[in-house]
Amino acid sequence: MGRRAVLLVLLLLLCAGCGAEKVPEPPAEEAGDRVLLTLKASLDDGRELTLEAVGKTLDEYNCGVREVRVYAGEALVQTVLALEAIELEWGSSVDQIGSYGYTSCWSPEEVMTVLDLNFDGNPDFGLFGWPANNTIPYYYWIWDKEAEQYRFAGTMQGVEVHLETQEVTAGQKTGGGGSEYTKFYYQPDASGNLRMTRYE
């Protein structure tokens, strides 16, 4: 067989696989993921949700949540991605503290909290956003009763729920070098979204 024929055969063999579909590899960010924390959340109609914070160890000091899986009994009803909140807070081009697409927290036991932010009797939840030399920021999602899904509500620090006044307060250090502390007051509107009513 001549030299040209050998080269032609090799070229044909190489091109034969060009159009073949390649099996995609799992995204790198899923390597090492596991359930970091599981919490129960009771709806006002008597059903119970199970929230699983799924993530991984980021480094020797922090772990992070990539998603929250929401179950009603055995059925998976929603997967909430932390990336939704991270991109709104930091922008899609910013590599947030830790690993992009993950929150950052120093303890698996503190990565998630359940609370009723809008006083509708249904559980909302927050993910520990990132370690800060201020009050800890949480990304919050509220339960949409009509859609039967969680929807992102915003990022707040130092949240306290006040049943007697139907208000949520949040606070953070502000001013030059964190010399002042600002407290924000929120109340739910008709749609259950939190609206800031005042600050001091």
Residue, then its C-alpha position, 0 to 999 in steps of 0.5 A: m500500500g502506498r504512502r498516500a493510501v495509508l494517509l488516506v485510510l488514517l484520515l478516514l478512520l479519524c473522521a469516522g468518529c467526528g460526527a459521533e455523539k460524545v457522552p457528556e461527563p458530569p459537571a465538575e461542580e457535582a464531584g463530591d456532592r452529598v447531603l449536608l443537612t436535612l430539615k423538615a418543614s410543615l405546610d399549613d395544609g398538614r403536609e410535610l416537606t423534606l428539604e435536603a441541602v446538597g453540597k460539598t466540602l470546599d476547603e479545610y474551613n468551609c462547606g457549600v450548598r449547590e442545591v436544595r432538593v424539596y420532597a413531598g413524601e417520596a416525590l421530588v417536587q423542586t430542586v432549588l439552585a443556589l446559583e440563582a441567588i449567587e448570580l443575583e447577588w454577585g453577577s454571573s461573572v464573579d467567582q463567589i467566595g468558595s466555589y462558583g455555584y455554591t454557598s460558603c459556610w463553616s459548618p454543615e449544621e448551619v448551611m440552611t434554616v427554616l422559618d416563616l418569613n411572610f407569616d402565611g403559615n408555610p415554611d420558607f428557608g434560607l441558605f447561609g450565604w458566605p462568612a462575613n465580618n458582619t452579621i451573616p448573610y442568608y439567601y432566602w426563598i419563600w413558599d409560593k402556595e399557588a405554584e407549590q414551589y419555592r421562589f427566591a425572595g432576596t438576601m438579608q443579614g441578621v434576620e429576626v421574625h416578629l410575630e406580634t408586629q408581623e414584621v421581619t427585621a434585618g440589620q448590618k453594619t454600614g458607614g465607613g469601616g462599619s461604624e454604624y448599624t442599620k436596621f431594616y423593617y419588612q412586611p409581606d405584601a398581598s403576594g407574600n413578598l417582603r417589602m421594606t417599610r422603613y429603616e433606622 
